[in-house]
Amino acid sequence: MTEKQVVSKKRVVEHGEVYTGKREVNAMLDLVKQETERIESRFLEPACGTGNFLTEILERKLRVVESRYNKSQLEFERYGVLAVSSVYGIDILEDNVVECRKRLFEIFDKVYSRLFKKSASNDCRNVVRYILWCNIIHGDAISLKTVGENPQPIVFSEWSPVNSNMLKRRDFTFHGLLNHESMKELPLFSEFGKDVFIPTPVKEYSLIHFLRVADAEQK
């Protein structure tokens, strides 16, 4: 079956939208294969489309989660949620954002349901949906703002595991992550013991059980 790489000529002209094929996606991800298989390694696709890169990354991560934690539902849930929370995307077209979230959720749910069948929890599924709603954003990666009637700065949430089942959420503006006077000199991550740029969160949430992260939004 031939892969669909163009939705319409109009979208190509107006938005430069051309989907990357699966073969090319895998070839590019194989250049950083070790990172794609590290559960907590974060990836951002600033023009994610319907998620061709992000879905492949999540599939790779979940294969690792399954191989390690398939005997324990709680462990699979904990690390499966962590894998989902590590993928981020932005797209200027709302239908792409909706489809990307849907595809990513279905990838998680297919593995989760196959492994744990009737014991699979809707609480866990709802957490995955919520995190994908936060991480896959209807926005413009050039203006660094959301798209809609009242554009706002794009905000990304960092989800960090703490003390086994607890999760720490911190929100950062995309602008704040990028617009730092020393960014050209200092990397976000350093493996060489050098000083690194540590962005300032615009909001921090209290520690919460990873299956209750959506509840924090309502407090």
C-alpha angles and dihedrals in degrees: 000000000000115000117241109237101163126047096187141338088242092060091047091053097042100037107013088240114175119148119228114238122243094247092054092044092054093044091054095044091049087065086069097027095144092056094047088057095047105098097215098039108120125226129188123193107193093195100030100165108187091337109269092153097036095049092053091047091051092047090054093048093047091051087059092046091050094048092053105034108025092116095058121055094197092050092047091049092049096050095034090057089047090053091050092047091056097066121082133179143178127197132172093215116075096209089057091052092051092048093046092053090047094050093048092049092049091051091054095042094049092058094039094050093045093052101041105020111179094010092059108120127232087208089065092045090051091051090053091050091049095049091048089050088055097041102043105063134193097225150111115263090200098054090033089225137111119259121243144067094315109030115206132186110278111254125198125197122222112212112199125180115231128182101352108292099020125099130201118208124197125175123217131182113240087227090055092051092052107029104071120133093228098041091109089061104031123057123218088237128030130191094182104068094255125140112276134200110256111194122218116242118233090210137014127197129208119258111276138176108272091239090057102049093116089059092065091066090063096052 
